[in-house]
Amino acid sequence: MLPGSPEEVAAFHALQAQLPALFTKVTSRRTQEQTVVVVPSLSLDPEELAKVTGVHHYEERMLYMLMLLRRPRTRVVFVTSQQLDPIVVDYFLHLLTGVPASHARERLILLHCSDASKQPLTAKILARPRLLERIRAAIPDPALAHLVCFNSSAYERSLAVRLGIPLYANDPALYSLGTKSGCRKVFRGAGVTFPDGFEDLRDGQDIAEALAVLKERNPAARRSVVKLNDGFSGEGNALFYYDGAEGLTGADLRAWVAARLPALRFEAPGETWERYHGKFREMQGVVEAFVEGAEKRSPSSQNRVNAHGGAMAISTHDQVLGGPSGQVFLGCTFPADDEYRMEVQEAGLRVARALAGKGVIGRFATDFVSVKEDGVWKHHAIEVNLRKGGTTHPFLTLRFLTDGSYNAEDGLFYSQTGRPKYYYASDSLQSDAYKGLGPADLVDLAVVNELHFHSSSERGVVFHLIGALSEFGKLGLVCIGDNWQQARFLYRKTKDTLDQAARRT
C-alpha cells in the first residue's frame, strides 16, 4: 500500500472510525486493558526545527505518557530515535504513585531506531520493517490500541495504517487549518478578534504589498510581523519596521518597503533574507499588524476535541516569551491571570468548536496577544498550534501526578485533596556552564536540595529534556506549587542550585 495512495487513505479512515468506540471502552474503567503506542516524532519542517537548540532531545518531552502506566492494565510502547538513558526512564517510573515501579516497568516496552539523523522519527520507523514488526508484536490486541504522536502528518497516517491501529490525533488532511494562514480563516469563522493582515502570501512581492497596505490602513503603525506558515515556536517570525516611511503612499511606499525587506528583524539567530525568502516561497505565510500596547500579555487556551467530536476547555496559560522581539516560546505559567483567564478560555473554546466542526480531534492550543486598554483586556488570537505543544506536557504532568482535574467554571486545577495547583514551566533553562552535568547529577541535586516532586505535599519540580543537559546545557522543568509565588520560588531555587553546582565543577 503506497504512502498517500487512495487505498492508504481509505484504510486510515476505517481505522479512525474505530476511535469513538475505543474511547468509550478505555475510559469506562481504570482496569481496562489497552496499549498506547507513543511516537514522539516532531514531523515538522527540518530547517525550522534546526533553529531549536537540542531539538533531537525534544522527543523526551512526551515521557509524561509513561504515567499512563498507573493504570494497571495499560501497556505503553515508547519509540525514540536513540536509546533513552536508563536513569531518565527510572526517573519517570519513580514518579508513579499507586503502583510499584517494577509492575509498571513490565508493561513498558522501549524501542529505538539507533538513528540520530535529522529525519523525523516516524519516517525512520517506516524505513525499518523489523522495527515495525517489533512494535506490532508489542501490541497484544490491536482492537484495544491506539497511536499517540506530537503532531500528525502523512508519516503518522502511514504508520497508523502499517500498525493497523487508529491515530488519536488530527487527520493530516486537515493540516492546513493549523498553519498561520489556515488559522486566520478559522478565527474569522469562529468570530474571534485577530490582527489585521493577509494570509496565503507567496513571495517577497506579496509580502511588500501586504506591508504597504497595512501601513496605509494605519498610518501610525510602527511595525508589522511576517510569519512562515509552518514556523515553529515563534522562530519563523520576523518584524518589519516602518521607520522612515512617514508621508509615503502608493507606489512610493511600495518601492520603499520592497527595498527594505532584507532588513527584516528575524527571531531566529543567524537568519538571512535570502534563506528566509526561499523558505517563504516554499511554505508561504502571512503578514499581520503587530499588536502594540503598554501593558501586554501572551495567554494561551488549551482545548481538546474528544473521539466523539466534543470540544472542551482543558486549561489556560500565560506564555513566557523571549527572543529579539518577544515572540519565541520559552515557557508558561498556569493558570492564566485571574483578570482574563475566563475570557481567554471562552475565546479558545469558540475556536475549538469551529475546528471540531471541521473534523479536528485531539489536543491543540490557541495563542493570543492581550492588551489592556482603558482598564479592559482585549484579546487578539494569533495562531493555533494544531498539535501538542509547549503547554501540553506541563499540564498533563500535573494531572497525572495529582489525579486532579481542571474546573472550567473558575479556570483552576484542583488536586484530589481539593487544593488548587499552580506551576511555572520552561523548556529553556539553559547555560553553557551546565554542560557536563549528566542525568545522575541532576537527580542527585534535586534530591539533596529537596527539589524533587513529593506526592504527599503535591509540590516540587519535575524535569524533562534531561538528555539535553550534558550536551547543550539545556533543561526543561515543571515547578508545581500551591500558588504562583511558590512555583516561581521553586524555579529560582532550581536555577540557583544548578548555577552553584556548575561553579563547583
N, C-alpha and C positions, 0 to 999 in steps of 0.2 A: 504494500500500500504506500504510494508515494506521498511524501510530505506536501500538504496543501492541496492534495487532489480532492475531487468531489467525494470519492469513497472515504477518505480520511475525515473530511468534514462531516459527512453523514454519520460515520461511526462515533465521532466526538459528540454530536448532538444526541445520539442514542444513549451514550454514557451519561451525559449531563441530565437527561430526563430521569435518571435514577436518583438524583440528589434529594428531591423532596422526601421520598420515602426513607432514604438512608438517614437524612437529617432527623426525621421524626423518630426513627428507631434508636439511633445512638444517643439521643438526648432524653429518651424515656426513662432510663435508669443508669445509675453510676457504674453498675457492673456489666453493662452491655459490652460484648466483645466488639472490637473494631481495630483496624490497622490504619495508621496515619503515616503516609509516605511524605517526608519533608524534603523538598529540593530547594534550598535557599539560593537559587540562581538569580543573579542580577542580570536579567536578559534585556539589557538596555544598550544604548549606543556605546561601544567600547571606548571611543575617543572622549566622550563626555565623562564616562566613568573614570578614565585615567586621570582626570583632574582631581580626584578624591584621594587623599593620602591613605595608603594602606588598604585600598578598596578590596583586594582579594581576601582580606580578613572579614569583610562585612557579611560573609556567609554565616559567621558565628553569631550575628545578631539574632538569628532565629532559634538559637539554642533554648530560648524560653519555652519552645514547644516540648522540650523534654519534661516539662512539668505536667504534661498530659498523662505521664506515667503514674500520677497519683490515682488515676482511675485503674483499679486492679486488673481489668481485663483489656486494657488498651496496650497495643504494641506500637512502637514508633520506629520507623525505618528512616534514618537520617543520613543523607548522602552529601558529601562535600567534594570539593576539587582535590584537596590534600588531606592527609590524615590529621585528625584533631589530636592535640596534646592530651594525653590521658588525665593530666591534672585539671584541665579545663572541663572535661566531661565529668570527672568526680566532683568538681566544684558545684556544677548544676544539680547533680544527683543528690548531693547532701543538702540542697535547699528544700528537697521534698519533705513534706510532713504527712503523717498518717499512713506511711508505707515504708518498709525497710528499703534502704538503698540497694541491697542485694536483690530484692524482689523486683524492683524497678529495672535494675541492670539486666536481668534475664529477659526482659521484654523490650530491650533496646538493641537495635541492630544498626551498627555504624558501618557505612561503606564509603569508599572514596575512589577517585579516579587516578590518583598519583600524577596529577597534571596541574602545573602552576601557570599555564598559559593564560592569555587574556580572553580566550574564547569563553562564552557563557557556560556555566556548569551544565545546564540542561543539554546543550549541544555536545559537550564532552560525553555525557551519559549515552546519548543517542548514537554516538560513534563507537560504542563499546558493547557489542552484543552479549558478551559474557557477563558484564556488569548488569545489564538489563535482566538477564536470566537470574542473577543472584537477587535482584530486587523482587522479581516475580516470586522466587522461591521463599522469600521472607513474608509473603502475604498468604496466610492460611486460607482466607475466604475473600476473593475479590468483591463479592457482593456486600461485604462489610468493610470496605476500604475506600479511601479517597486520597487524592494528591493535594498537597499544600505547597505553595510557592511564594516567592517575594512579589513577583509580578507575572502577568500572563502574556505570553507571546506565542507565535506559531510553534516555537520549540516545545513549550509546555503542552500545547494541544497534541503535538505528535507523541510526546512522552505518555500522556494520558491514554491515548489510543494503543500505543505499544504495550502498556501495562494492563490495559483492559479495566481501568478504574476511572471514576469521574474526577474532575478537577474542581476543587472548591475555590473558584476564582472567576474573574470576568472572562467571557468569551473573547478570544483575541480579535474576533471580527469587530468588536466594539472598541478596539484600542484607541481609535481617533478621538473618542469622547474625552480621553484624559490628556490629550495634547493641549498646548497653550491655545491653539486656535479652536479646538473642539470644545474646551471648557467655556470659552466665551459664549459659544452658541447655547450651551447648556444653561449658563447663567441667564441668558436672555429669555430662554423658555421658562425658567423657574421663577422669573420675576424678581431676582435679587439685584442689588446695586453692584455694578462693576465699573472699572475705569473706562473712560472714553478711549477709543482706539480702533485698530483694524486687525483682522485675522487673515489667515491664508495668504500671507505675503510670500513672494517667491525669491526676490533678489534685492540687490542694493538699490535698484531703481524704485522698487516698491517701497523699500524702507524710507528712502529720501522723500518720496511723495507723502507717505503717511506722517512723517515727522513734520513736514511743512504744513500739512492740513491741520494737525493738532495745534501748531503754533498760531495759525490763522484763526482757529476757533477760540483760542485762549491766548491773546497777545501777552498776557502776564506770565505765561508758562516759563519756568526756568529750565526744565529738563523733561525728557521722556525716556522710557525704557524700551529696549529692544530685547526680545526673548526668542531663543530657539524653541521650536515646537516640542522637542524632546530633551530639553535641558534638564539636568539632574541636580537637585539640592541648591538651586539658585546659581550654579556655576555657568549656566548658559545665558545669563543675562548681561546686558551692557547698557550704560547710561549715555545719553546724548544731551549735551548742554547747549542752550541757545544763547550763550554769552556772545554778543556782537551782532545778533540778528535784529536788534531793535529797528523798527521802521521798515524792514524789508517785507515785501509781499510778492505774490505771483511768481513769475519766472526768476526774479532776482533772489527770492527766498529759496526756491528750489535749487538753484545753482549753488547758493551758499551752503545749504545743507549737504548736497551731494559732495561738495569739495571737502567737507569736514567729517565725513563718515569714518575715515581712517583714524580719527581722533576719539572714537568711541572709548569710553572707560569701562573696561571689562572686569567682571567679577573674578574670573579665573586668572590666576597669576601667569604671566608669560604669554597670554593670548595676543594674537595679532589680527588686524583687519583682514588680511589675505586668507588666513586659515578660517576665521570666523565666517567670512562671506562665503567661502566654499562650503562650510557646514550648513549655512543658512540655505543656500541653493539646494542642498541635498535634502534637508528635512523641513524647510520652510519655517515660518514663525509669525510673530505678532509685533506690533508697536503699540504701546499704551502710554497714556498720560501718567506721569509719576505722581503718586498721591502725596501731596505735601501736608504738613501740619506741625505745629509747635509741640503738641502732645500726641504721640503716635505709638500704636502698639501693633503687634502681628499675631492675633489669635488664630486658632485653628479649630475646626469642628470635625470630630471623627464620627463616622457613621458606618453602618453595616446593613447590607441587604441580605436577608437570610435565604435559604434554599427555596422557600415558599414565595419569595418576592416581596417580603415585608421589610420596609425601610425603618430603621430605628437610629436614635442618637445613642452613642456609647461613651462619649467624653468630649471635653473641650480642653484646649491647652493655650498657653501663651508661648509663642516661639521665642527662642533666644537666637538672634541673628548676628552675623558678623560679615566680614569681607569689606572691600573698599567702600561700599555704599550701603552696607547692612542688608544684603539680600541673600546671603549664604546661611543655610540652616546649620546651627551649632548644637542646639538642644532645645529643651522645653521645660515649662513648669505646669503642674497640674494641681488644681483645676485652673481654668482661666479666671481672670479678675472678677470679683463679685459684681462690679458695676455693670458688666456687659455680657457675662458668660451665657445667660439665658437668651439674649438676643442673638448671639453667635450660634448657639445651639439651634435656634429656630430657623435661622437663615440656612445653616448647613443641612437641616432636615428637609427644607424645601428643595435644595439641590439633590439630596439623596432620593427623594420621591420622584423627581424628574428623571434621574438616572435609572431608578427601578423600573419606571415606565418604559425605558428603552431596553430592558433586559439585563441590566448590570446586576451581578451578585458579588458578595464578598465585602471586604473592608476597604475603606478609602477615606481620604481627608480632604476637606475644603479649606484652603488658606485665605485669610482676609488681611487687609490693611485697615486699621481702625483709627480714626482721627476724632479728637474731641473738639467740637465747635460749639461755642456758647453753652458749655456745660452738658452737651449731648453728644454721645458717641455715634459716629456714622461709620458703617462697616462696608468696605468695598471688597467683594470677592475677587481674588486674583488668579487662583488656579485650583484644579482638582488633581490630587495625586491618586490616580485610579489603580492603586496597588497598596501594599503595606509600605509604611514609611518610617520616618524617624520618631513619630509619636506612637507607633503601633507596639513595638516591643516594650517600652516602659510601662504602658498601661496594662498590657497582658501579663507582664511580670508581677505587677501589683495584684492583679486579680487572681492569678494562680497561687501566689504566696499567701494571700489572706482569705481566700474563698469568699471574698466580699462581692459587692455589686454596686453598680452605678445607679444613682437615683436621678432620673430625668426630671423630677419635679423641682429639684434645687441645684442640680448640676454637681453634686458631691458624690464621692465614693465612700461607702461605709463598709468596714470590715465586719466579720461575723460578731465581733464584740460590740458593734454599734458605734464605733469611733470613726469619725471622718478621717481619711488619709490623704496626704499630700506628698508630692515628690518634686525633685529637681533632677532632670535627666540630661545627659550630654553624650554625644558621640565623639567629642573633640577635646578631651582633656589631654593636652599634648605638650611635650617639651623634649628637646634633644637630650636633656640631662637624664631622662627616664630610660633612654636606650640601654639595653643590657640587663634591665630588670626583667626577670622571667616570671612565668605563671606561679611557680612555687614561692618566689619572693613576694609577689603581690598577695597571695593568700596568707603568708606569714605576717605581713604588715597589717592586713585587715584584721586578723585575729588578735594580734598583740596589742593593737591600738583600739580595739573594741569598735571597729567599723562594720564588721560583718553583720548581716541581717539576722535578727533574732526573732523567731516565730512567736515567742512568749510576749515580747514587747511590741512586735509588729513594727519595728524600727530598724534602720540600718541601711547599708549600702550593698547593692548587687552590681557586680561588674559584668561587662561584656566587651567584645573586641579585645579579649585578653591576649590573643595571639599576636596582635599588632604592637604590643608594648615593647618587647625587646628590640624588634627591628626598626620600628618607626617612632618609638617613644609616645605612642598614642593609645588612648584607653577610653572606653565607654563606661558609663555608670548610671545607676538609678538610685537616688538618695531618698529614702522613704521615711517620712515623719508624720507627726500628728498635726503639724501646721507648716506654713511656708518657711517660717524662720528656722524651724528645726531641720527641715530638708536642706535649706541653704547652708546651715551650720555644718551639716554632715559633708556637704560638697567641699566647703572650705577646709574642713579638718582632713579630708582625704587628700586634697591638693597639698596641704602643708606637710602631711605625713610623707607623701611621695617626694616632695622637694627636699625634706630633711634626709630621707634615705638616699636620694641621688647625690647629695653633698658628701655623704659618708663613703660613697663608692669611689 
